[in-house]
Amino acid sequence: MSKAPTLQSSRALYIGGLDPAVTETTLRASFLPFGPIQHIDIPMDYAKGTHKGFAFLEFVDSDDANEAIYNMDGAELFGKSLTVNVAQADKMKLGSSKALWSTDEWYREHAGGKEEGEKLEQGKGEERDEATDGMKNQ
């Protein structure tokens, strides 16, 4: 296929409310009357073996995308009403995608305690070795 959709573009559409029977071919046939399609992405739920009920579709021209929104938002496909609008880029809050353990504070609190525990374990191991050596020498 073509390159991945540019979600910041007004050419990329979100299509929600898809019936499980909808395929990429069905979507292409439904939206092709509005203009040439550059890319279709239907995210899969691999645990269930079906798609997740939505898709992203990118037109070559933004006017075609606007026409598709006007005509297909609220339309029925396989008995289910579609939601069609301009796709939005992920809106993550600043820092929300950062792993908890990537902060120095968390690392000092948790890994620091672990290091001290490891030092104690090493000390016990050395004591055992000394005791074992003492038995061998007797």
DSSP file with accessible surface (Angstrom, degrees, kcal/mol):
  #  RESIDUE AA STRUCTURE BP1 BP2  ACC     N-H-->O    O-->H-N    N-H-->O    O-->H-N    TCO  KAPPA ALPHA  PHI   PSI    X-CA   Y-CA   Z-CA
    1    1 A M              0   0  154      0, 0.0    38,-0.1     0, 0.0     3,-0.1   0.000 360.0 360.0 360.0-172.1    0.0    0.0    0.0
    2    2 A S        -     0   0   65     36,-0.6    38,-0.1     1,-0.2    36,-0.0  -0.121 360.0 -67.2 -81.4-179.6    0.9    3.6    0.2
    3    3 A K        -     0   0  152      1,-0.1    -1,-0.2    36,-0.0     3,-0.1  -0.191  68.4 -76.9 -67.2 163.7    2.7    5.3    3.0
    4    4 A A        -     0   0   72      1,-0.1    -1,-0.1    -3,-0.1    37,-0.0  -0.161  59.8 -89.2 -61.9 153.2    1.0    5.7    6.4
    5    5 A P        -     0   0   27      0, 0.0     2,-1.0     0, 0.0    -1,-0.1  -0.283  27.3-128.0 -67.3 148.6   -1.7    8.4    6.8
    6    6 A T    >   -     0   0   59      1,-0.1     3,-1.7    -3,-0.1     6,-0.3  -0.842  23.1-168.5 -94.0  98.0   -0.8   11.9    7.9
    7    7 A L  T 3  S+     0   0   45     -2,-1.0    82,-0.2     1,-0.3    -1,-0.1   0.673  81.4  61.8 -70.0 -14.9   -3.2   12.3   10.8
    8    8 A Q  T 3  S+     0   0  152     80,-0.1    -1,-0.3    -3,-0.1     2,-0.2   0.625  90.2  93.1 -81.1 -10.0   -2.5   16.1   11.1
    9    9 A S  S X  S-     0   0   23     -3,-1.7     3,-1.1     1,-0.1    78,-0.2  -0.502  79.7-132.8 -84.2 150.9   -3.9   16.5    7.6
   10   10 A S  T 3  S+     0   0   54      1,-0.2    -1,-0.1    -2,-0.2    -3,-0.1   0.473 104.0  71.3 -79.4   1.6   -7.5   17.3    6.7
   11   11 A R  T 3  S+     0   0   63     -5,-0.2    48,-2.2    54,-0.1     2,-0.5   0.645  81.2  84.5 -85.9 -18.7   -7.2   14.5    4.2
   12   12 A A  E <   -A   58   0A   0     -3,-1.1    75,-2.5    -6,-0.3     2,-0.4  -0.755  64.6-164.7 -92.0 129.3   -7.2   11.8    6.9
   13   13 A L  E     -AB  57  86A   0     44,-3.6    44,-2.1    -2,-0.5     2,-0.5  -0.871  17.5-141.3-115.2 147.0  -10.5   10.6    8.2
   14   14 A Y  E     -AB  56  85A  73     71,-3.3    71,-1.9    -2,-0.4     2,-0.5  -0.896  18.5-167.1 -97.9 131.1  -11.6    8.7   11.3
   15   15 A I  E     +AB  55  84A   0     40,-2.9    40,-2.3    -2,-0.5     2,-0.2  -0.966  13.3 178.1-123.6 111.4  -14.5    6.3   10.5
   16   16 A G  E     +AB  54  83A   0     67,-3.1    67,-2.1    -2,-0.5    38,-0.2  -0.684  49.5  48.9-111.2 167.1  -16.1    4.8   13.6
   17   17 A G        +     0   0   30     36,-0.9     2,-0.3    -2,-0.2    60,-0.2   0.790  68.9 171.8  79.3  30.4  -19.0    2.4   14.2
   18   18 A L        -     0   0    4     35,-2.5    -1,-0.2    -3,-0.2    60,-0.1  -0.528  32.1-125.5 -78.1 137.0  -17.9   -0.2   11.8
   19   19 A D    >   -     0   0   40     58,-0.3     3,-2.0    -2,-0.3    34,-0.1  -0.470  26.1-114.4 -70.4 147.6  -19.7   -3.6   11.7
   20   20 A P  T 3  S+     0   0   86      0, 0.0    31,-0.3     0, 0.0    -1,-0.1   0.764 115.0  63.1 -57.7 -22.5  -17.4   -6.6   12.2
   21   21 A A  T 3  S+     0   0   53     57,-0.1     2,-0.2    29,-0.1     5,-0.1   0.635  78.4 108.1 -77.9 -12.6  -18.2   -7.7    8.6
   22   22 A V    <   -     0   0    4     -3,-2.0     2,-0.2    55,-0.1    29,-0.2  -0.459  48.8-176.4 -70.3 133.6  -16.7   -4.5    7.1
   23   23 A T     >  -     0   0   72     -2,-0.2     4,-2.3     1,-0.1     5,-0.2  -0.709  43.4 -98.3-119.4 175.4  -13.4   -5.1    5.3
   24   24 A E  H  > S+     0   0   73     -2,-0.2     4,-2.8     1,-0.2     5,-0.2   0.898 125.2  53.9 -61.9 -38.3  -10.8   -2.8    3.6
   25   25 A T  H  > S+     0   0  110      1,-0.2     4,-2.6     2,-0.2    -1,-0.2   0.910 107.8  49.7 -62.7 -42.4  -12.4   -3.7    0.3
   26   26 A T  H  > S+     0   0   32      2,-0.2     4,-2.1     1,-0.2    -1,-0.2   0.922 112.6  47.0 -62.2 -46.3  -15.9   -2.6    1.6
   27   27 A L  H  X S+     0   0    0     -4,-2.3     4,-2.2     2,-0.2     5,-0.3   0.923 111.6  51.0 -62.1 -44.3  -14.5    0.7    2.9
   28   28 A R  H  X S+     0   0   68     -4,-2.8     4,-2.1     1,-0.2    -2,-0.2   0.941 111.9  47.0 -59.6 -45.1  -12.7    1.4   -0.3
   29   29 A A  H  < S+     0   0   69     -4,-2.6    -1,-0.2     1,-0.2    -2,-0.2   0.866 113.4  49.5 -65.3 -34.2  -15.8    0.7   -2.3
   30   30 A S  H  < S+     0   0   29     -4,-2.1    -1,-0.2    -5,-0.2    -2,-0.2   0.822 121.3  32.0 -74.4 -32.7  -17.9    2.9    0.0
   31   31 A F  H >< S+     0   0    0     -4,-2.2     3,-1.6    -5,-0.2     4,-0.4   0.592  94.8  86.4-104.5 -11.1  -15.6    5.9   -0.1
   32   32 A L  G >< S+     0   0   90     -4,-2.1     3,-1.8    -5,-0.3    -1,-0.1   0.838  77.1  69.0 -61.6 -32.0  -14.1    5.7   -3.6
   33   33 A P  G 3  S+     0   0  104      0, 0.0    -1,-0.3     0, 0.0    -2,-0.1   0.754  96.4  56.3 -59.5 -18.3  -17.0    7.7   -5.1
   34   34 A F  G <  S-     0   0   36     -3,-1.6    -2,-0.2     1,-0.3    33,-0.1   0.604 124.4 -66.6 -90.1 -12.3  -15.7   10.8   -3.3
   35   35 A G  S <  S-     0   0   13     -3,-1.8    -1,-0.3    -4,-0.4     2,-0.1  -0.789  72.2 -36.1 148.2 172.2  -12.2   10.6   -4.8
   36   36 A P        -     0   0   74      0, 0.0    24,-2.2     0, 0.0     2,-0.5  -0.362  54.4-139.0 -63.7 135.8   -8.9    8.7   -4.9
   37   37 A I  E     -C   59   0A  19     22,-0.2    22,-0.3     1,-0.1     3,-0.1  -0.836  16.6-172.6-100.5 130.7   -7.9    7.0   -1.7
   38   38 A Q  E     -     0   0A  32     20,-2.9   -36,-0.6    -2,-0.5     2,-0.3   0.863  67.5  -3.0 -88.1 -40.0   -4.3    7.1   -0.7
   39   39 A H  E     -C   58   0A  24     19,-1.6    19,-3.1   -38,-0.1     2,-0.4  -0.992  50.4-162.7-157.4 143.5   -4.3    4.8    2.4
   40   40 A I  E     -C   57   0A   5     -2,-0.3     2,-0.4    17,-0.2    17,-0.2  -0.999   9.9-175.4-129.0 132.0   -6.7    2.7    4.6
   41   41 A D  E     -C   56   0A  69     15,-3.2    15,-3.0    -2,-0.4    -2,-0.0  -0.987   5.3-176.9-129.0 120.7   -5.8    1.5    8.0
   42   42 A I        -     0   0   29     -2,-0.4    13,-0.2    13,-0.2   -18,-0.1  -0.920  25.3-137.2-116.6 100.6   -8.2   -0.8   10.0
   43   43 A P        -     0   0   26      0, 0.0     9,-2.4     0, 0.0     2,-0.3  -0.340  21.6-138.8 -60.4 136.5   -6.6   -1.5   13.5
   44   44 A M  E     -D   51   0B  71      7,-0.3     2,-0.8     8,-0.1     7,-0.3  -0.726  12.3-144.5-101.5 146.4   -7.0   -5.1   14.5
   45   45 A D  E  >> -D   50   0B  44      5,-3.6     4,-2.0    -2,-0.3     5,-1.2  -0.896  20.4-172.1-101.6  96.7   -8.0   -6.7   17.8
   46   46 A Y  T  45S+     0   0  191     -2,-0.8    -1,-0.1     1,-0.2     5,-0.1   0.779  78.4  61.7 -68.9 -24.2   -5.8   -9.8   17.6
   47   47 A A  T  45S+     0   0  101      1,-0.2    -1,-0.2    -3,-0.1    -2,-0.0   0.906 116.9  30.5 -66.0 -39.3   -7.2  -11.4   20.7
   48   48 A K  T  45S-     0   0  162     -3,-0.5    -2,-0.2     2,-0.2    -1,-0.2   0.652 104.4-127.5 -92.0 -19.7  -10.7  -11.5   19.1
   49   49 A G  T  <5S+     0   0   54     -4,-2.0     2,-0.2     1,-0.3    -3,-0.2   0.660  76.3  93.4  80.4  15.4   -9.4  -11.9   15.5
   50   50 A T  E   <S-D   45   0B  58     -5,-1.2    -5,-3.6     1,-0.1    -1,-0.3  -0.790  82.5 -87.6-128.3 174.5  -11.5   -8.9   14.3
   51   51 A H  E     -D   44   0B  18     -7,-0.3    -7,-0.3   -31,-0.3     4,-0.1  -0.360  39.8-111.6 -79.0 168.0  -11.0   -5.2   13.7
   52   52 A K        -     0   0  119     -9,-2.4    -8,-0.1     2,-0.3     3,-0.1   0.418  54.9 -98.5 -84.1   1.8  -11.6   -2.8   16.6
   53   53 A G  S    S+     0   0   18      1,-0.3   -35,-2.5   -10,-0.3   -36,-0.9   0.562  95.9  72.6  94.7   8.0  -14.7   -1.2   15.0
   54   54 A F  E     -A   16   0A  55    -11,-0.3    -1,-0.3   -38,-0.2     2,-0.3  -0.954  54.4-168.1-146.5 167.2  -13.0    1.9   13.5
   55   55 A A  E     -A   15   0A   0    -40,-2.3   -40,-2.9    -2,-0.3     2,-0.4  -0.959  18.5-131.7-149.7 163.7  -10.7    2.8   10.6
   56   56 A F  E     -AC  14  41A  39    -15,-3.0   -15,-3.2    -2,-0.3     2,-0.4  -0.984  24.3-176.2-120.0 134.4   -8.5    5.6    9.3
   57   57 A L  E     -AC  13  40A   0    -44,-2.1   -44,-3.6    -2,-0.4     2,-0.5  -0.998   8.3-159.3-133.3 133.0   -8.8    6.5    5.6
   58   58 A E  E     -AC  12  39A   0    -19,-3.1   -20,-2.9    -2,-0.4   -19,-1.6  -0.964   5.5-155.4-119.3 126.4   -6.7    9.1    3.8
   59   59 A F  E     - C   0  37A   0    -48,-2.2   -22,-0.2    -2,-0.5   -48,-0.1  -0.559  24.1-125.1 -88.5 160.5   -7.8   10.7    0.6
   60   60 A V  S    S+     0   0   76    -24,-2.2     2,-0.4    -2,-0.2   -23,-0.1   0.880  98.9  40.3 -70.4 -35.9   -5.3   12.2   -1.9
   61   61 A D  S  > S-     0   0   68    -25,-0.4     4,-1.5     1,-0.1     3,-0.4  -0.914  72.9-140.8-120.7 138.7   -7.2   15.6   -1.8
   62   62 A S  H  > S+     0   0   36     -2,-0.4     4,-2.3     1,-0.2     5,-0.2   0.810 102.9  61.0 -68.1 -28.3   -8.7   17.3    1.2
   63   63 A D  H  > S+     0   0  105      2,-0.2     4,-2.0     1,-0.2    -1,-0.2   0.890 103.3  51.1 -64.4 -37.0  -11.8   18.4   -0.7
   64   64 A D  H  > S+     0   0   37     -3,-0.4     4,-2.2     2,-0.2    -1,-0.2   0.897 108.7  51.6 -64.8 -39.4  -12.6   14.8   -1.4
   65   65 A A  H  X S+     0   0    0     -4,-1.5     4,-2.4     2,-0.2    -2,-0.2   0.924 109.2  49.8 -63.8 -43.2  -12.2   14.1    2.4
   66   66 A N  H  X S+     0   0   77     -4,-2.3     4,-2.4     1,-0.2    -1,-0.2   0.895 110.4  50.4 -62.8 -39.5  -14.6   17.0    3.2
   67   67 A E  H  X S+     0   0   97     -4,-2.0     4,-2.1     2,-0.2    -1,-0.2   0.900 109.4  51.2 -65.3 -39.2  -17.1   15.6    0.7
   68   68 A A  H  X S+     0   0    0     -4,-2.2     4,-2.9     2,-0.2     5,-0.4   0.911 110.2  49.3 -65.5 -40.5  -16.9   12.2    2.2
   69   69 A I  H  X S+     0   0   36     -4,-2.4     4,-1.9     1,-0.2    -2,-0.2   0.950 111.2  49.9 -62.0 -47.6  -17.5   13.6    5.7
   70   70 A Y  H  < S+     0   0  186     -4,-2.4    -2,-0.2     1,-0.2    -1,-0.2   0.889 122.0  32.3 -59.2 -40.8  -20.6   15.5    4.4
   71   71 A N  H  < S+     0   0   74     -4,-2.1    -1,-0.2    -5,-0.2    -2,-0.2   0.779 125.0  38.2 -90.1 -29.5  -22.1   12.5    2.7
   72   72 A M  H >< S+     0   0   24     -4,-2.9     3,-2.0    -5,-0.2     2,-0.5   0.652  80.3 105.5-104.3 -17.4  -21.0    9.6    5.0
   73   73 A D  T 3< S+     0   0   89     -4,-1.9    10,-0.2    -5,-0.4     3,-0.1  -0.518 101.0   8.5 -66.3 117.6  -21.2   10.9    8.5
   74   74 A G  T 3  S+     0   0   45      8,-2.5    -1,-0.3    -2,-0.5     9,-0.1   0.309 100.1 132.1  92.8  -8.2  -24.4    9.3    9.9
   75   75 A A    <   -     0   0   30     -3,-2.0     7,-3.3     6,-0.1     2,-0.4  -0.322  57.5-115.1 -71.5 159.9  -24.8    7.0    6.9
   76   76 A E  E     +E   81   0C 148      5,-0.2     2,-0.4    -3,-0.1     5,-0.2  -0.807  29.2 179.8-101.1 139.5  -25.4    3.3    7.4
   77   77 A L  E >  S-E   80   0C  25      3,-2.4     3,-1.5    -2,-0.4   -58,-0.3  -0.973  79.4 -11.7-137.3 118.6  -23.1    0.5    6.4
   78   78 A F  T 3  S-     0   0  111     -2,-0.4   -57,-0.1     1,-0.3     3,-0.1   0.864 130.7 -55.5  56.4  37.1  -24.1   -3.1    7.1
   79   79 A G  T 3  S+     0   0   59      1,-0.2     2,-0.4   -60,-0.1    -1,-0.3   0.494 116.4 108.6  80.3   3.5  -26.9   -1.7    9.3
   80   80 A K  E <  S-E   77   0C  88     -3,-1.5    -3,-2.4   -63,-0.0     2,-0.3  -0.932  70.7-119.0-116.7 139.7  -24.7    0.4   11.6
   81   81 A S  E     -E   76   0C  71     -2,-0.4     2,-0.2    -5,-0.2    -5,-0.2  -0.552  31.0-136.6 -76.4 131.4  -24.5    4.2   11.6
   82   82 A L        -     0   0    2     -7,-3.3    -8,-2.5    -2,-0.3     2,-0.5  -0.605   6.7-150.0 -89.8 148.1  -21.0    5.5   10.7
   83   83 A T  E     +B   16   0A  65    -67,-2.1   -67,-3.1    -2,-0.2     2,-0.5  -0.983  23.0 178.9-111.2 118.5  -19.2    8.4   12.4
   84   84 A V  E     +B   15   0A   0     -2,-0.5     2,-0.3   -69,-0.2   -69,-0.2  -0.983  15.5 133.1-126.9 121.0  -17.0   10.1    9.9
   85   85 A N  E     -B   14   0A  72    -71,-1.9   -71,-3.3    -2,-0.5     2,-0.2  -0.947  61.1 -64.2-153.2 174.4  -14.8   13.1   10.8
   86   86 A V  E     -B   13   0A  44     -2,-0.3   -73,-0.3   -73,-0.2     2,-0.1  -0.435  59.3-114.2 -65.7 131.3  -11.3   14.5   10.4
   87   87 A A        -     0   0    3    -75,-2.5     2,-0.4   -78,-0.2   -75,-0.2  -0.443  28.2-144.9 -68.4 139.8   -8.8   12.2   12.2
   88   88 A Q        -     0   0  118     -2,-0.1   -80,-0.1    -3,-0.1     3,-0.1  -0.862  15.7-116.0-106.0 142.8   -7.1   13.9   15.2
   89   89 A A        -     0   0   35     -2,-0.4    -1,-0.0   -82,-0.2   -83,-0.0  -0.343  52.8 -77.3 -68.0 155.6   -3.5   13.2   16.2
   90   90 A D        -     0   0  143      1,-0.1     2,-0.8    -2,-0.0    -1,-0.2  -0.337  42.9-151.6 -55.6 130.5   -3.0   11.5   19.6
   91   91 A K        +     0   0  171     -3,-0.1     2,-0.3    -2,-0.0    -1,-0.1  -0.747  24.5 172.5-109.1  82.1   -3.5   14.2   22.3
   92   92 A M        -     0   0  122     -2,-0.8     2,-0.1     1,-0.1     3,-0.1  -0.720  35.3-113.3 -90.4 142.9   -1.4   12.9   25.1
   93   93 A K    >>  -     0   0  172     -2,-0.3     3,-2.4     1,-0.1     4,-0.5  -0.460  46.6 -87.4 -71.4 147.2   -0.8   15.1   28.1
   94   94 A L  T 34 S+     0   0  185      1,-0.3    -1,-0.1     2,-0.1     0, 0.0  -0.314 114.5   7.9 -57.5 124.3    2.7   16.3   28.6
   95   95 A G  T >4 S+     0   0   46     -3,-0.1     3,-1.1    -2,-0.1    -1,-0.3   0.274  97.2 108.1  89.2 -11.6    4.6   13.6   30.6
   96   96 A S  T <4 S+     0   0   71     -3,-2.4    -2,-0.1     1,-0.3    -1,-0.0   0.782  78.5  51.6 -73.0 -22.6    1.8   11.0   30.5
   97   97 A S  T 3< S+     0   0   91     -4,-0.5     2,-0.4     2,-0.1    -1,-0.3   0.454  88.4 104.2 -89.8  -0.1    3.7    8.9   28.0
   98   98 A K  S <  S-     0   0  132     -3,-1.1     5,-0.1     1,-0.1     2,-0.0  -0.668  79.8-113.8 -84.8 131.1    6.8    8.9   30.2
   99   99 A A    >   -     0   0   35     -2,-0.4     3,-1.5     1,-0.1     4,-0.2  -0.362  16.8-129.2 -64.8 141.2    7.4    5.7   32.1
  100  100 A L  G >  S+     0   0  112      1,-0.3     3,-1.2     2,-0.2     6,-0.2   0.887 107.5  53.2 -57.5 -41.3    7.1    6.1   35.9
  101  101 A W  G 3  S+     0   0  168      1,-0.2    -1,-0.3     5,-0.1    -2,-0.1   0.476  89.9  78.5 -79.4   0.8   10.4    4.4   36.5
  102  102 A S  G <  S+     0   0   57     -3,-1.5     2,-0.3     4,-0.1    -1,-0.2   0.579  74.2  93.7 -85.3  -6.5   12.2    6.8   34.1
  103  103 A T  S <> S-     0   0   53     -3,-1.2     4,-2.1    -4,-0.2     5,-0.1  -0.615  77.0-134.0 -86.3 145.4   12.3    9.6   36.8
  104  104 A D  H  > S+     0   0  113     -2,-0.3     4,-3.0     1,-0.2     5,-0.2   0.879 104.7  57.4 -62.9 -37.8   15.3    9.9   39.0
  105  105 A E  H  > S+     0   0  143      2,-0.2     4,-2.2     1,-0.2    -1,-0.2   0.938 108.9  43.9 -60.6 -48.3   13.1   10.3   42.1
  106  106 A W  H  > S+     0   0   74     -6,-0.2     4,-2.8     1,-0.2     5,-0.5   0.926 114.1  51.5 -63.3 -41.1   11.4    6.9   41.5
  107  107 A Y  H  X>S+     0   0  123     -4,-2.1     4,-2.0     1,-0.2     5,-1.3   0.933 110.7  47.1 -63.5 -45.9   14.7    5.2   40.7
  108  108 A R  H  <5S+     0   0  168     -4,-3.0     4,-0.4     3,-0.2     5,-0.4   0.914 115.4  46.8 -61.6 -41.3   16.4    6.5   43.9
  109  109 A E  H  X5S+     0   0  128     -4,-2.2     4,-0.6    -5,-0.2    -2,-0.2   0.928 127.9  22.2 -67.5 -45.1   13.5    5.5   46.0
  110  110 A H  H  X5S+     0   0   85     -4,-2.8     4,-1.4    -5,-0.2    -3,-0.2   0.905 129.3  39.1 -93.9 -46.9   13.0    2.0   44.5
  111  111 A A  H  X5S+     0   0   15     -4,-2.0     4,-2.6    -5,-0.5    -3,-0.2   0.862 113.0  57.7 -74.8 -32.9   16.3    1.0   43.0
  112  112 A G  H  ><S+     0   0   17     -5,-1.3     4,-2.0    -4,-0.4    -1,-0.2   0.932 107.5  47.5 -61.4 -43.4   18.3    2.6   45.8
  113  113 A G  H  X S+     0   0   40     -4,-0.6     4,-2.1    -5,-0.4    -1,-0.2   0.895 111.3  52.1 -63.8 -35.4   16.5    0.4   48.3
  114  114 A K  H  X S+     0   0  140     -4,-1.4     4,-2.5     1,-0.2    -2,-0.2   0.916 106.7  52.3 -68.2 -41.2   17.1   -2.6   46.1
  115  115 A E  H  X S+     0   0   89     -4,-2.6     4,-2.3     2,-0.2    -1,-0.2   0.912 109.2  49.8 -62.1 -41.5   20.8   -1.8   46.0
  116  116 A E  H  X S+     0   0  133     -4,-2.0     4,-2.2     2,-0.2    -1,-0.2   0.917 110.6  50.5 -63.2 -40.3   21.0   -1.7   49.8
  117  117 A G  H  X S+     0   0   32     -4,-2.1     4,-2.3     1,-0.2    -2,-0.2   0.909 109.4  50.7 -63.9 -38.5   19.2   -5.0   49.9
  118  118 A E  H  X S+     0   0   95     -4,-2.5     4,-2.7     2,-0.2    -1,-0.2   0.901 107.9  52.8 -66.5 -38.7   21.7   -6.5   47.5
  119  119 A K  H  X S+     0   0  138     -4,-2.3     4,-2.4     2,-0.2    -1,-0.2   0.918 109.5  49.1 -62.9 -41.4   24.6   -5.2   49.6
  120  120 A L  H  X S+     0   0  122     -4,-2.2     4,-2.3     2,-0.2    -2,-0.2   0.925 111.5  49.2 -62.9 -42.7   23.2   -6.9   52.6
  121  121 A E  H  X S+     0   0  107     -4,-2.3     4,-2.3     2,-0.2    -2,-0.2   0.911 111.0  49.9 -62.8 -40.9   22.7  -10.1   50.7
  122  122 A Q  H  X S+     0   0  122     -4,-2.7     4,-2.4     1,-0.2    -1,-0.2   0.915 109.0  52.4 -64.5 -40.3   26.3   -9.9   49.5
  123  123 A G  H  X S+     0   0   24     -4,-2.4     4,-2.1     2,-0.2    -2,-0.2   0.916 109.8  48.1 -61.9 -42.4   27.5   -9.4   53.0
  124  124 A K  H  X S+     0   0  102     -4,-2.3     4,-2.3     2,-0.2    -1,-0.2   0.905 110.3  52.8 -64.3 -38.9   25.6  -12.5   54.2
  125  125 A G  H  X S+     0   0   20     -4,-2.3     4,-2.3     1,-0.2    -2,-0.2   0.908 108.7  49.3 -63.9 -39.6   27.1  -14.4   51.3
  126  126 A E  H  X S+     0   0  117     -4,-2.4     4,-2.4     2,-0.2    -1,-0.2   0.900 109.3  52.1 -66.9 -39.0   30.6  -13.3   52.3
  127  127 A E  H  X S+     0   0  131     -4,-2.1     4,-2.4     1,-0.2    -2,-0.2   0.918 109.9  49.3 -62.1 -41.0   30.0  -14.4   55.9
  128  128 A R  H  X S+     0   0  150     -4,-2.3     4,-2.6     1,-0.2    -2,-0.2   0.905 110.1  51.0 -63.8 -41.9   28.8  -17.8   54.7
  129  129 A D  H  X S+     0   0   99     -4,-2.3     4,-2.8     2,-0.2    -1,-0.2   0.917 110.5  48.8 -62.2 -42.7   32.0  -18.1   52.6
  130  130 A E  H  X S+     0   0  135     -4,-2.4     4,-2.3     2,-0.2    -2,-0.2   0.913 112.0  49.2 -63.3 -41.3   34.2  -17.2   55.5
  131  131 A A  H  X S+     0   0   56     -4,-2.4     4,-1.8     2,-0.2    -2,-0.2   0.920 112.4  47.7 -65.7 -39.9   32.4  -19.8   57.7
  132  132 A T  H  X S+     0   0   65     -4,-2.6     4,-1.9     2,-0.2    -2,-0.2   0.920 111.5  50.4 -66.0 -43.1   32.8  -22.4   55.0
  133  133 A D  H  X S+     0   0   83     -4,-2.8     4,-1.8     1,-0.2    -1,-0.2   0.897 107.9  53.9 -62.1 -39.7   36.4  -21.6   54.6
  134  134 A G  H  X S+     0   0   32     -4,-2.3     4,-0.7     1,-0.2    -1,-0.2   0.882 108.6  49.1 -63.4 -36.7   36.9  -21.9   58.4
  135  135 A M  H  < S+     0   0  142     -4,-1.8     3,-0.5     1,-0.2    -1,-0.2   0.870 109.1  52.4 -70.1 -36.9   35.4  -25.4   58.3
  136  136 A K  H  < S+     0   0  151     -4,-1.9    -1,-0.2     1,-0.2    -2,-0.2   0.856 105.8  54.9 -66.0 -36.9   37.6  -26.5   55.5
  137  137 A N  H  <        0   0  143     -4,-1.8    -1,-0.2    -5,-0.2    -2,-0.2   0.693 360.0 360.0 -71.9 -17.6   40.7  -25.3   57.4
  138  138 A Q     <        0   0  200     -4,-0.7    -3,-0.1    -3,-0.5    -4,-0.0  -0.179 360.0 360.0 -82.2 360.0   39.9  -27.4   60.4
